[in-house]
Amino acid sequence: MIDANEEIRLGTVLILKKGHPCGENKWEITSFGVICKIKCLGCGRTVIIDRVDLKKKIKKVVKQDETTSK
Ligand SMILES: [Zn+2]
């Protein structure tokens, strides 16, 4: 489990340890709180997931927009 508190925010793209059945395993965060929503970039389906659970599943954080970071 990686500590991704700093990395995760709206619009962040994540690669999870386990991909979606559609074959994609990149996910964009569309809602972030205690409960998060992530959208599969392969098929566009949204999945609701507990933040603690989500963090356990993250393999890699893909930073997309550098413009709003520190
Ligand atoms: Zn999918």
N, CA, C, O and the ligand as a Tripos MOL2 file, in Angstrom:
@<TRIPOS>MOLECULE
protein
  281   279    71     0     0
PROTEIN
NO_CHARGES

@<TRIPOS>ATOM
      1 N           0.8510   -1.1960    0.0000 N.3       1 MET1
      2 CA          0.0000    0.0000    0.0000 C.3       1 MET1
      3 C           0.8810    1.2380    0.0000 C.2       1 MET1
      4 O           1.7610    1.3860    0.8480 O.2       1 MET1
      5 N           0.6450    2.1060   -0.9360 N.am      2 ILE2
      6 CA          1.4320    3.3280   -0.9950 C.3       2 ILE2
      7 C           0.6570    4.4710   -0.3660 C.2       2 ILE2
      8 O          -0.5730    4.4980   -0.4080 O.2       2 ILE2
      9 N           1.3730    5.4020    0.2090 N.am      3 ASP3
     10 CA          0.7060    6.5560    0.7850 C.3       3 ASP3
     11 C           0.5840    7.6150   -0.3000 C.2       3 ASP3
     12 O           1.5450    8.2970   -0.6550 O.2       3 ASP3
     13 N          -0.6180    7.7220   -0.8020 N.am      4 ALA4
     14 CA         -0.8190    8.5820   -1.9640 C.3       4 ALA4
     15 C          -1.6700    9.8000   -1.6330 C.2       4 ALA4
     16 O          -2.2800   10.4030   -2.5160 O.2       4 ALA4
     17 N          -1.7050   10.1460   -0.3780 N.am      5 ASN5
     18 CA         -2.5330   11.2880    0.0150 C.3       5 ASN5
     19 C          -2.2540   12.5460   -0.7980 C.2       5 ASN5
     20 O          -3.1690   13.2720   -1.1850 O.2       5 ASN5
     21 N          -0.9950   12.7820   -1.0430 N.am      6 GLU6
     22 CA         -0.6130   13.9980   -1.7500 C.3       6 GLU6
     23 C          -0.9040   13.8990   -3.2380 C.2       6 GLU6
     24 O          -1.0880   14.9060   -3.9220 O.2       6 GLU6
     25 N          -0.9420   12.6860   -3.7160 N.am      7 GLU7
     26 CA         -1.0200   12.4730   -5.1550 C.3       7 GLU7
     27 C          -2.4490   12.4440   -5.6650 C.2       7 GLU7
     28 O          -2.7260   12.7800   -6.8170 O.2       7 GLU7
     29 N          -3.3560   12.0330   -4.7770 N.am      8 ILE8
     30 CA         -4.7050   11.7760   -5.2430 C.3       8 ILE8
     31 C          -5.5740   13.0140   -5.1220 C.2       8 ILE8
     32 O          -5.6740   13.6200   -4.0550 O.2       8 ILE8
     33 N          -6.1880   13.3710   -6.2070 N.am      9 ARG9
     34 CA         -7.1650   14.4500   -6.1900 C.3       9 ARG9
     35 C          -8.0330   14.2810   -7.4360 C.2       9 ARG9
     36 O          -7.8140   13.3900   -8.2570 O.2       9 ARG9
     37 N          -9.0130   15.1580   -7.5480 N.am     10 LEU10
     38 CA         -9.8900   15.0800   -8.7080 C.3      10 LEU10
     39 C          -9.0840   15.1630   -9.9970 C.2      10 LEU10
     40 O          -8.1840   15.9920  -10.1370 O.2      10 LEU10
     41 N          -9.4210   14.3040  -10.9140 N.am     11 GLY11
     42 CA         -8.7710   14.3420  -12.2190 C.3      11 GLY11
     43 C          -7.5020   13.5190  -12.3060 C.2      11 GLY11
     44 O          -6.9630   13.3130  -13.3930 O.2      11 GLY11
     45 N          -7.0220   13.0450  -11.1610 N.am     12 THR12
     46 CA         -5.8290   12.1950  -11.1760 C.3      12 THR12
     47 C          -6.1520   10.8610  -11.8440 C.2      12 THR12
     48 O          -7.2190   10.2840  -11.6340 O.2      12 THR12
     49 N          -5.2250   10.3940  -12.6360 N.am     13 VAL13
     50 CA         -5.4100    9.0970  -13.2660 C.3      13 VAL13
     51 C          -4.5610    8.0730  -12.5330 C.2      13 VAL13
     52 O          -3.3790    8.2880  -12.2670 O.2      13 VAL13
     53 N          -5.1900    6.9660  -12.2190 N.am     14 LEU14
     54 CA         -4.5240    5.9150  -11.4570 C.3      14 LEU14
     55 C          -4.4330    4.6370  -12.2680 C.2      14 LEU14
     56 O          -5.2980    4.3400  -13.0920 O.2      14 LEU14
     57 N          -3.3810    3.8960  -12.0210 N.am     15 ILE15
     58 CA         -3.3200    2.5290  -12.5210 C.3      15 ILE15
     59 C          -3.4920    1.6320  -11.3060 C.2      15 ILE15
     60 O          -2.7360    1.7210  -10.3380 O.2      15 ILE15
     61 N          -4.4890    0.7740  -11.3680 N.am     16 LEU16
     62 CA         -4.7680   -0.1050  -10.2360 C.3      16 LEU16
     63 C          -4.1140   -1.4630  -10.4360 C.2      16 LEU16
     64 O          -3.7450   -1.8480  -11.5460 O.2      16 LEU16
     65 N          -3.9830   -2.1780   -9.3130 N.am     17 LYS17
     66 CA         -3.3660   -3.5040   -9.3800 C.3      17 LYS17
     67 C          -4.2010   -4.4520  -10.2070 C.2      17 LYS17
     68 O          -3.6900   -5.3420  -10.8860 O.2      17 LYS17
     69 N          -5.5100   -4.2350  -10.1310 N.am     18 LYS18
     70 CA         -6.3910   -5.0900  -10.9210 C.3      18 LYS18
     71 C          -7.2040   -4.2220  -11.8640 C.2      18 LYS18
     72 O          -7.8060   -3.2350  -11.4420 O.2      18 LYS18
     73 N          -7.2220   -4.5760  -13.1060 N.am     19 GLY19
     74 CA         -7.9230   -3.7780  -14.1050 C.3      19 GLY19
     75 C          -9.4050   -4.0820  -14.1620 C.2      19 GLY19
     76 O          -9.9010   -4.9890  -13.4920 O.2      19 GLY19
     77 N         -10.0960   -3.3110  -14.9700 N.am     20 HIS20
     78 CA        -11.5160   -3.5210  -15.2030 C.3      20 HIS20
     79 C         -11.6840   -4.7050  -16.1530 C.2      20 HIS20
     80 O         -10.7950   -4.9840  -16.9570 O.2      20 HIS20
     81 N         -12.8090   -5.3960  -16.0650 N.am     21 PRO21
     82 CA        -13.0570   -6.5100  -16.9940 C.3      21 PRO21
     83 C         -12.9720   -6.1220  -18.4700 C.2      21 PRO21
     84 O         -12.7610   -6.9830  -19.3250 O.2      21 PRO21
     85 N         -13.1320   -4.8400  -18.7740 N.am     22 CYS22
     86 CA        -13.0570   -4.4190  -20.1760 C.3      22 CYS22
     87 C         -11.6280   -4.4340  -20.6930 C.2      22 CYS22
     88 O         -11.4060   -4.2550  -21.8900 O.2      22 CYS22
     89 N         -10.6610   -4.6440  -19.8190 N.am     23 GLY23
     90 CA         -9.2800   -4.7470  -20.2720 C.3      23 GLY23
     91 C          -8.4270   -3.5380  -19.9400 C.2      23 GLY23
     92 O          -7.2020   -3.5920  -20.0410 O.2      23 GLY23
     93 N          -9.0630   -2.4590  -19.5490 N.am     24 GLU24
     94 CA         -8.3210   -1.2470  -19.1890 C.3      24 GLU24
     95 C          -8.0150   -1.2790  -17.6990 C.2      24 GLU24
     96 O          -8.7870   -1.8370  -16.9190 O.2      24 GLU24
     97 N          -6.9080   -0.6920  -17.3030 N.am     25 ASN25
     98 CA         -6.7260   -0.5370  -15.8600 C.3      25 ASN25
     99 C          -6.2720    0.8700  -15.4710 C.2      25 ASN25
    100 O          -5.5940    1.0790  -14.4650 O.2      25 ASN25
    101 N          -6.6690    1.8140  -16.3020 N.am     26 LYS26
    102 CA         -6.4570    3.2030  -15.9260 C.3      26 LYS26
    103 C          -7.7880    3.8050  -15.5170 C.2      26 LYS26
    104 O          -8.8080    3.5970  -16.1730 O.2      26 LYS26
    105 N          -7.7620    4.5640  -14.4100 N.am     27 TRP27
    106 CA         -8.9810    5.1150  -13.8370 C.3      27 TRP27
    107 C          -8.7860    6.5820  -13.5150 C.2      27 TRP27
    108 O          -7.7400    6.9850  -13.0080 O.2      27 TRP27
    109 N          -9.7820    7.3620  -13.8090 N.am     28 GLU28
    110 CA         -9.7310    8.7700  -13.4580 C.3      28 GLU28
    111 C         -10.6260    9.0210  -12.2440 C.2      28 GLU28
    112 O         -11.7400    8.5050  -12.1630 O.2      28 GLU28
    113 N         -10.1250    9.8130  -11.3100 N.am     29 ILE29
    114 CA        -10.9360   10.1280  -10.1350 C.3      29 ILE29
    115 C         -11.9230   11.2260  -10.4920 C.2      29 ILE29
    116 O         -11.5340   12.3240  -10.8900 O.2      29 ILE29
    117 N         -13.2020   10.9180  -10.3450 N.am     30 THR30
    118 CA        -14.2280   11.9060  -10.6670 C.3      30 THR30
    119 C         -14.8790   12.4590   -9.4070 C.2      30 THR30
    120 O         -15.5650   13.4790   -9.4710 O.2      30 THR30
    121 N         -14.6830   11.8180   -8.2790 N.am     31 SER31
    122 CA        -15.1900   12.3140   -7.0090 C.3      31 SER31
    123 C         -14.2610   11.7830   -5.9330 C.2      31 SER31
    124 O         -13.9030   10.6060   -5.9230 O.2      31 SER31
    125 N         -13.8760   12.6700   -5.0310 N.am     32 PHE32
    126 CA        -12.8980   12.2440   -4.0370 C.3      32 PHE32
    127 C         -13.3060   12.6840   -2.6460 C.2      32 PHE32
    128 O         -13.4640   13.8740   -2.3750 O.2      32 PHE32
    129 N         -13.4740   11.7050   -1.7700 N.am     33 GLY33
    130 CA        -13.8530   11.9890   -0.3930 C.3      33 GLY33
    131 C         -13.6550   10.7070    0.3890 C.2      33 GLY33
    132 O         -12.7810    9.9080    0.0520 O.2      33 GLY33
    133 N         -14.4360   10.4990    1.4090 N.am     34 VAL34
    134 CA        -14.3620    9.2260    2.1310 C.3      34 VAL34
    135 C         -14.7540    8.1020    1.1740 C.2      34 VAL34
    136 O         -14.1910    7.0070    1.1760 O.2      34 VAL34
    137 N         -15.7450    8.4360    0.3640 N.am     35 ILE35
    138 CA        -16.1220    7.5450   -0.7260 C.3      35 ILE35
    139 C         -15.6980    8.2050   -2.0290 C.2      35 ILE35
    140 O         -15.9870    9.3780   -2.2630 O.2      35 ILE35
    141 N         -15.0150    7.4460   -2.8730 N.am     36 CYS36
    142 CA        -14.5130    7.9930   -4.1300 C.3      36 CYS36
    143 C         -15.2610    7.3810   -5.3010 C.2      36 CYS36
    144 O         -15.7980    6.2770   -5.2200 O.2      36 CYS36
    145 N         -15.2770    8.1360   -6.3900 N.am     37 LYS37
    146 CA        -15.7620    7.5670   -7.6360 C.3      37 LYS37
    147 C         -14.6250    7.6030   -8.6310 C.2      37 LYS37
    148 O         -13.9470    8.6160   -8.7970 O.2      37 LYS37
    149 N         -14.4340    6.4790   -9.2840 N.am     38 ILE38
    150 CA        -13.4040    6.4130  -10.3050 C.3      38 ILE38
    151 C         -14.0330    5.9430  -11.6070 C.2      38 ILE38
    152 O         -14.9060    5.0760  -11.6260 O.2      38 ILE38
    153 N         -13.5590    6.5430  -12.6940 N.am     39 LYS39
    154 CA        -14.1160    6.2240  -14.0020 C.3      39 LYS39
    155 C         -13.0910    5.4350  -14.7960 C.2      39 LYS39
    156 O         -11.9280    5.8240  -14.9040 O.2      39 LYS39
    157 N         -13.5380    4.3320  -15.3420 N.am     40 CYS40
    158 CA        -12.6790    3.5190  -16.1950 C.3      40 CYS40
    159 C         -12.4300    4.2620  -17.5030 C.2      40 CYS40
    160 O         -13.3720    4.6890  -18.1720 O.2      40 CYS40
    161 N         -11.1620    4.4140  -17.8610 N.am     41 LEU41
    162 CA        -10.8450    5.1430  -19.0830 C.3      41 LEU41
    163 C         -11.0280    4.2840  -20.3270 C.2      41 LEU41
    164 O         -10.9600    4.7770  -21.4530 O.2      41 LEU41
    165 N         -11.2620    2.9920  -20.1060 N.am     42 GLY42
    166 CA        -11.4980    2.1200  -21.2490 C.3      42 GLY42
    167 C         -12.9370    2.1870  -21.7200 C.2      42 GLY42
    168 O         -13.1980    2.3780  -22.9080 O.2      42 GLY42
    169 N         -13.8770    2.0290  -20.7890 N.am     43 CYS43
    170 CA        -15.2770    1.9430  -21.1760 C.3      43 CYS43
    171 C         -16.1280    3.0630  -20.5810 C.2      43 CYS43
    172 O         -17.3030    3.1980  -20.9210 O.2      43 CYS43
    173 N         -15.5380    3.8650  -19.6950 N.am     44 GLY44
    174 CA        -16.2670    5.0120  -19.1560 C.3      44 GLY44
    175 C         -17.1700    4.7050  -17.9900 C.2      44 GLY44
    176 O         -17.8890    5.5820  -17.5110 O.2      44 GLY44
    177 N         -17.1450    3.4860  -17.5330 N.am     45 ARG45
    178 CA        -18.0070    3.1090  -16.4120 C.3      45 ARG45
    179 C         -17.4500    3.6810  -15.0960 C.2      45 ARG45
    180 O         -16.2400    3.7010  -14.8700 O.2      45 ARG45
    181 N         -18.3560    4.1370  -14.2510 N.am     46 THR46
    182 CA        -17.9470    4.6870  -12.9600 C.3      46 THR46
    183 C         -18.1370    3.6510  -11.8600 C.2      46 THR46
    184 O         -19.1540    2.9610  -11.7940 O.2      46 THR46
    185 N         -17.1330    3.5640  -11.0060 N.am     47 VAL47
    186 CA        -17.1850    2.6370   -9.8800 C.3      47 VAL47
    187 C         -17.0530    3.4470   -8.5970 C.2      47 VAL47
    188 O         -16.2350    4.3620   -8.5070 O.2      47 VAL47
    189 N         -17.8670    3.0990   -7.6080 N.am     48 ILE48
    190 CA        -17.7970    3.7600   -6.3070 C.3      48 ILE48
    191 C         -16.9670    2.8860   -5.3840 C.2      48 ILE48
    192 O         -17.1780    1.6790   -5.2680 O.2      48 ILE48
    193 N         -16.0160    3.5390   -4.7320 N.am     49 ILE49
    194 CA        -15.0930    2.7630   -3.9020 C.3      49 ILE49
    195 C         -14.6920    3.5640   -2.6680 C.2      49 ILE49
    196 O         -14.5130    4.7810   -2.7200 O.2      49 ILE49
    197 N         -14.5590    2.8590   -1.5850 N.am     50 ASP50
    198 CA        -14.0840    3.4500   -0.3440 C.3      50 ASP50
    199 C         -12.6390    3.9410   -0.5340 C.2      50 ASP50
    200 O         -11.8280    3.2620   -1.1630 O.2      50 ASP50
    201 N         -12.3290    5.1050    0.0050 N.am     51 ARG51
    202 CA        -10.9970    5.6680   -0.2230 C.3      51 ARG51
    203 C          -9.8900    4.7650    0.3190 C.2      51 ARG51
    204 O          -8.8490    4.6050   -0.3190 O.2      51 ARG51
    205 N         -10.1110    4.1790    1.4890 N.am     52 VAL52
    206 CA         -9.1050    3.2920    2.0730 C.3      52 VAL52
    207 C          -8.8710    2.0980    1.1560 C.2      52 VAL52
    208 O          -7.7400    1.6650    0.9340 O.2      52 VAL52
    209 N          -9.9650    1.5880    0.6390 N.am     53 ASP53
    210 CA         -9.9130    0.4630   -0.2760 C.3      53 ASP53
    211 C          -9.1900    0.8400   -1.5690 C.2      53 ASP53
    212 O          -8.3670    0.0880   -2.0890 O.2      53 ASP53
    213 N          -9.5220    2.0160   -2.0620 N.am     54 LEU54
    214 CA         -8.9050    2.4910   -3.2950 C.3      54 LEU54
    215 C          -7.3900    2.5740   -3.1380 C.2      54 LEU54
    216 O          -6.6420    2.1370   -4.0120 O.2      54 LEU54
    217 N          -6.9490    3.1370   -2.0230 N.am     55 LYS55
    218 CA         -5.5200    3.3160   -1.8310 C.3      55 LYS55
    219 C          -4.7670    2.0030   -1.7850 C.2      55 LYS55
    220 O          -3.6010    1.9230   -2.1750 O.2      55 LYS55
    221 N          -5.4490    0.9710   -1.3030 N.am     56 LYS56
    222 CA         -4.8240   -0.3520   -1.2740 C.3      56 LYS56
    223 C          -4.6400   -0.9150   -2.6700 C.2      56 LYS56
    224 O          -3.7530   -1.7320   -2.9170 O.2      56 LYS56
    225 N          -5.4940   -0.4630   -3.5790 N.am     57 LYS57
    226 CA         -5.4930   -1.0500   -4.9230 C.3      57 LYS57
    227 C          -4.6050   -0.2980   -5.9200 C.2      57 LYS57
    228 O          -4.3990   -0.7480   -7.0470 O.2      57 LYS57
    229 N          -4.0950    0.8330   -5.4940 N.am     58 ILE58
    230 CA         -3.3090    1.6420   -6.4320 C.3      58 ILE58
    231 C          -1.9560    1.0020   -6.7080 C.2      58 ILE58
    232 O          -1.2140    0.6360   -5.7970 O.2      58 ILE58
    233 N          -1.6680    0.8840   -7.9830 N.am     59 LYS59
    234 CA         -0.3610    0.3930   -8.3760 C.3      59 LYS59
    235 C           0.5330    1.5760   -8.7060 C.2      59 LYS59
    236 O           1.7150    1.6000   -8.3620 O.2      59 LYS59
    237 N          -0.0550    2.5580   -9.3780 N.am     60 LYS60
    238 CA          0.7250    3.7060   -9.8140 C.3      60 LYS60
    239 C          -0.1850    4.9090   -9.9650 C.2      60 LYS60
    240 O          -1.3460    4.7870  -10.3550 O.2      60 LYS60
    241 N           0.3570    6.0600   -9.6530 N.am     61 VAL61
    242 CA         -0.3850    7.2890   -9.8670 C.3      61 VAL61
    243 C           0.1630    7.9500  -11.1140 C.2      61 VAL61
    244 O           1.3550    8.2410  -11.2100 O.2      61 VAL61
    245 N          -0.7220    8.1820  -12.0660 N.am     62 VAL62
    246 CA         -0.3260    8.8500  -13.2980 C.3      62 VAL62
    247 C          -0.7410   10.3060  -13.1830 C.2      62 VAL62
    248 O          -1.9290   10.6270  -13.1710 O.2      62 VAL62
    249 N           0.2220   11.1590  -13.1020 N.am     63 LYS63
    250 CA         -0.1070   12.5650  -12.9630 C.3      63 LYS63
    251 C          -0.4620   13.1450  -14.3190 C.2      63 LYS63
    252 O           0.2920   13.0290  -15.2850 O.2      63 LYS63
    253 N          -1.6190   13.7660  -14.3660 N.am     64 GLN64
    254 CA         -2.0430   14.2920  -15.6500 C.3      64 GLN64
    255 C          -1.8570   15.7840  -15.7680 C.2      64 GLN64
    256 O          -1.2330   16.2660  -16.7140 O.2      64 GLN64
    257 N          -2.3930   16.5150  -14.8180 N.am     65 ASP65
    258 CA         -2.1960   17.9520  -14.9520 C.3      65 ASP65
    259 C          -1.1950   18.4470  -13.9330 C.2      65 ASP65
    260 O          -1.4090   18.3640  -12.7240 O.2      65 ASP65
    261 N          -0.1230   18.9530  -14.4400 N.am     66 GLU66
    262 CA          0.9390   19.4640  -13.5910 C.3      66 GLU66
    263 C           0.6760   20.9370  -13.2660 C.2      66 GLU66
    264 O           1.3290   21.5240  -12.4030 O.2      66 GLU66
    265 N          -0.2770   21.5100  -13.9630 N.am     67 THR67
    266 CA         -0.4800   22.9490  -13.8590 C.3      67 THR67
    267 C          -1.0230   23.3700  -12.4950 C.2      67 THR67
    268 O          -0.7140   24.4570  -12.0070 O.2      67 THR67
    269 N          -1.8420   22.4950  -11.8760 N.am     68 THR68
    270 CA         -2.4490   22.8910  -10.6130 C.3      68 THR68
    271 C          -1.6580   22.3820   -9.4140 C.2      68 THR68
    272 O          -2.0460   22.6360   -8.2740 O.2      68 THR68
    273 N          -0.5640   21.6730   -9.6450 N.am     69 SER69
    274 CA          0.2100   21.1860   -8.5130 C.3      69 SER69
    275 C           1.1640   22.2560   -8.0040 C.2      69 SER69
    276 O           1.5180   23.2070   -8.7010 O.2      69 SER69
    277 N           1.5470   22.0600   -6.7930 N.am     70 LYS70
    278 CA          2.3840   23.0080   -6.0460 C.3      70 LYS70
    279 C           3.2950   23.8930   -6.8660 C.2      70 LYS70
    280 O           4.0260   24.7120   -6.3090 O.2      70 LYS70
    281 ZN        -13.7790   -0.5460  -18.2500 Zn       71 ZN71
@<TRIPOS>BOND
     1     1     2 1
     2     2     3 1
     3     3     4 2
     4     3     5 am
     5     5     6 1
     6     6     7 1
     7     7     8 2
     8     7     9 am
     9     9    10 1
    10    10    11 1
    11    11    12 2
    12    11    13 am
    13    13    14 1
    14    14    15 1
    15    15    16 2
    16    15    17 am
    17    17    18 1
    18    18    19 1
    19    19    20 2
    20    19    21 am
    21    21    22 1
    22    22    23 1
    23    23    24 2
    24    23    25 am
    25    25    26 1
    26    26    27 1
    27    27    28 2
    28    27    29 am
    29    29    30 1
    30    30    31 1
    31    31    32 2
    32    31    33 am
    33    33    34 1
    34    34    35 1
    35    35    36 2
    36    35    37 am
    37    37    38 1
    38    38    39 1
    39    39    40 2
    40    39    41 am
    41    41    42 1
    42    42    43 1
    43    43    44 2
    44    43    45 am
    45    45    46 1
    46    46    47 1
    47    47    48 2
    48    47    49 am
    49    49    50 1
    50    50    51 1
    51    51    52 2
    52    51    53 am
    53    53    54 1
    54    54    55 1
    55    55    56 2
    56    55    57 am
    57    57    58 1
    58    58    59 1
    59    59    60 2
    60    59    61 am
    61    61    62 1
    62    62    63 1
    63    63    64 2
    64    63    65 am
    65    65    66 1
    66    66    67 1
    67    67    68 2
    68    67    69 am
    69    69    70 1
    70    70    71 1
    71    71    72 2
    72    71    73 am
    73    73    74 1
    74    74    75 1
    75    75    76 2
    76    75    77 am
    77    77    78 1
    78    78    79 1
    79    79    80 2
    80    79    81 am
    81    81    82 1
    82    82    83 1
    83    83    84 2
    84    83    85 am
    85    85    86 1
    86    86    87 1
    87    87    88 2
    88    87    89 am
    89    89    90 1
    90    90    91 1
    91    91    92 2
    92    91    93 am
    93    93    94 1
    94    94    95 1
    95    95    96 2
    96    95    97 am
    97    97    98 1
    98    98    99 1
    99    99   100 2
   100    99   101 am
   101   101   102 1
   102   102   103 1
   103   103   104 2
   104   103   105 am
   105   105   106 1
   106   106   107 1
   107   107   108 2
   108   107   109 am
   109   109   110 1
   110   110   111 1
   111   111   112 2
   112   111   113 am
   113   113   114 1
   114   114   115 1
   115   115   116 2
   116   115   117 am
   117   117   118 1
   118   118   119 1
   119   119   120 2
   120   119   121 am
   121   121   122 1
   122   122   123 1
   123   123   124 2
   124   123   125 am
   125   125   126 1
   126   126   127 1
   127   127   128 2
   128   127   129 am
   129   129   130 1
   130   130   131 1
   131   131   132 2
   132   131   133 am
   133   133   134 1
   134   134   135 1
   135   135   136 2
   136   135   137 am
   137   137   138 1
   138   138   139 1
   139   139   140 2
   140   139   141 am
   141   141   142 1
   142   142   143 1
   143   143   144 2
   144   143   145 am
   145   145   146 1
   146   146   147 1
   147   147   148 2
   148   147   149 am
   149   149   150 1
   150   150   151 1
   151   151   152 2
   152   151   153 am
   153   153   154 1
   154   154   155 1
   155   155   156 2
   156   155   157 am
   157   157   158 1
   158   158   159 1
   159   159   160 2
   160   159   161 am
   161   161   162 1
   162   162   163 1
   163   163   164 2
   164   163   165 am
   165   165   166 1
   166   166   167 1
   167   167   168 2
   168   167   169 am
   169   169   170 1
   170   170   171 1
   171   171   172 2
   172   171   173 am
   173   173   174 1
   174   174   175 1
   175   175   176 2
   176   175   177 am
   177   177   178 1
   178   178   179 1
   179   179   180 2
   180   179   181 am
   181   181   182 1
   182   182   183 1
   183   183   184 2
   184   183   185 am
   185   185   186 1
   186   186   187 1
   187   187   188 2
   188   187   189 am
   189   189   190 1
   190   190   191 1
   191   191   192 2
   192   191   193 am
   193   193   194 1
   194   194   195 1
   195   195   196 2
   196   195   197 am
   197   197   198 1
   198   198   199 1
   199   199   200 2
   200   199   201 am
   201   201   202 1
   202   202   203 1
   203   203   204 2
   204   203   205 am
   205   205   206 1
   206   206   207 1
   207   207   208 2
   208   207   209 am
   209   209   210 1
   210   210   211 1
   211   211   212 2
   212   211   213 am
   213   213   214 1
   214   214   215 1
   215   215   216 2
   216   215   217 am
   217   217   218 1
   218   218   219 1
   219   219   220 2
   220   219   221 am
   221   221   222 1
   222   222   223 1
   223   223   224 2
   224   223   225 am
   225   225   226 1
   226   226   227 1
   227   227   228 2
   228   227   229 am
   229   229   230 1
   230   230   231 1
   231   231   232 2
   232   231   233 am
   233   233   234 1
   234   234   235 1
   235   235   236 2
   236   235   237 am
   237   237   238 1
   238   238   239 1
   239   239   240 2
   240   239   241 am
   241   241   242 1
   242   242   243 1
   243   243   244 2
   244   243   245 am
   245   245   246 1
   246   246   247 1
   247   247   248 2
   248   247   249 am
   249   249   250 1
   250   250   251 1
   251   251   252 2
   252   251   253 am
   253   253   254 1
   254   254   255 1
   255   255   256 2
   256   255   257 am
   257   257   258 1
   258   258   259 1
   259   259   260 2
   260   259   261 am
   261   261   262 1
   262   262   263 1
   263   263   264 2
   264   263   265 am
   265   265   266 1
   266   266   267 1
   267   267   268 2
   268   267   269 am
   269   269   270 1
   270   270   271 1
   271   271   272 2
   272   271   273 am
   273   273   274 1
   274   274   275 1
   275   275   276 2
   276   275   277 am
   277   277   278 1
   278   278   279 1
   279   279   280 2
@<TRIPOS>SUBSTRUCTURE
     1 MET1         2 RESIDUE 1 A MET
     2 ILE2         6 RESIDUE 1 A ILE
     3 ASP3        10 RESIDUE 1 A ASP
     4 ALA4        14 RESIDUE 1 A ALA
     5 ASN5        18 RESIDUE 1 A ASN
     6 GLU6        22 RESIDUE 1 A GLU
     7 GLU7        26 RESIDUE 1 A GLU
     8 ILE8        30 RESIDUE 1 A ILE
     9 ARG9        34 RESIDUE 1 A ARG
    10 LEU10       38 RESIDUE 1 A LEU
    11 GLY11       42 RESIDUE 1 A GLY
    12 THR12       46 RESIDUE 1 A THR
    13 VAL13       50 RESIDUE 1 A VAL
    14 LEU14       54 RESIDUE 1 A LEU
    15 ILE15       58 RESIDUE 1 A ILE
    16 LEU16       62 RESIDUE 1 A LEU
    17 LYS17       66 RESIDUE 1 A LYS
    18 LYS18       70 RESIDUE 1 A LYS
    19 GLY19       74 RESIDUE 1 A GLY
    20 HIS20       78 RESIDUE 1 A HIS
    21 PRO21       82 RESIDUE 1 A PRO
    22 CYS22       86 RESIDUE 1 A CYS
    23 GLY23       90 RESIDUE 1 A GLY
    24 GLU24       94 RESIDUE 1 A GLU
    25 ASN25       98 RESIDUE 1 A ASN
    26 LYS26      102 RESIDUE 1 A LYS
    27 TRP27      106 RESIDUE 1 A TRP
    28 GLU28      110 RESIDUE 1 A GLU
    29 ILE29      114 RESIDUE 1 A ILE
    30 THR30      118 RESIDUE 1 A THR
    31 SER31      122 RESIDUE 1 A SER
    32 PHE32      126 RESIDUE 1 A PHE
    33 GLY33      130 RESIDUE 1 A GLY
    34 VAL34      134 RESIDUE 1 A VAL
    35 ILE35      138 RESIDUE 1 A ILE
    36 CYS36      142 RESIDUE 1 A CYS
    37 LYS37      146 RESIDUE 1 A LYS
    38 ILE38      150 RESIDUE 1 A ILE
    39 LYS39      154 RESIDUE 1 A LYS
    40 CYS40      158 RESIDUE 1 A CYS
    41 LEU41      162 RESIDUE 1 A LEU
    42 GLY42      166 RESIDUE 1 A GLY
    43 CYS43      170 RESIDUE 1 A CYS
    44 GLY44      174 RESIDUE 1 A GLY
    45 ARG45      178 RESIDUE 1 A ARG
    46 THR46      182 RESIDUE 1 A THR
    47 VAL47      186 RESIDUE 1 A VAL
    48 ILE48      190 RESIDUE 1 A ILE
    49 ILE49      194 RESIDUE 1 A ILE
    50 ASP50      198 RESIDUE 1 A ASP
    51 ARG51      202 RESIDUE 1 A ARG
    52 VAL52      206 RESIDUE 1 A VAL
    53 ASP53      210 RESIDUE 1 A ASP
    54 LEU54      214 RESIDUE 1 A LEU
    55 LYS55      218 RESIDUE 1 A LYS
    56 LYS56      222 RESIDUE 1 A LYS
    57 LYS57      226 RESIDUE 1 A LYS
    58 ILE58      230 RESIDUE 1 A ILE
    59 LYS59      234 RESIDUE 1 A LYS
    60 LYS60      238 RESIDUE 1 A LYS
    61 VAL61      242 RESIDUE 1 A VAL
    62 VAL62      246 RESIDUE 1 A VAL
    63 LYS63      250 RESIDUE 1 A LYS
    64 GLN64      254 RESIDUE 1 A GLN
    65 ASP65      258 RESIDUE 1 A ASP
    66 GLU66      262 RESIDUE 1 A GLU
    67 THR67      266 RESIDUE 1 A THR
    68 THR68      270 RESIDUE 1 A THR
    69 SER69      274 RESIDUE 1 A SER
    70 LYS70      278 RESIDUE 1 A LYS
    71 ZN71       281 GROUP 0 **** ****
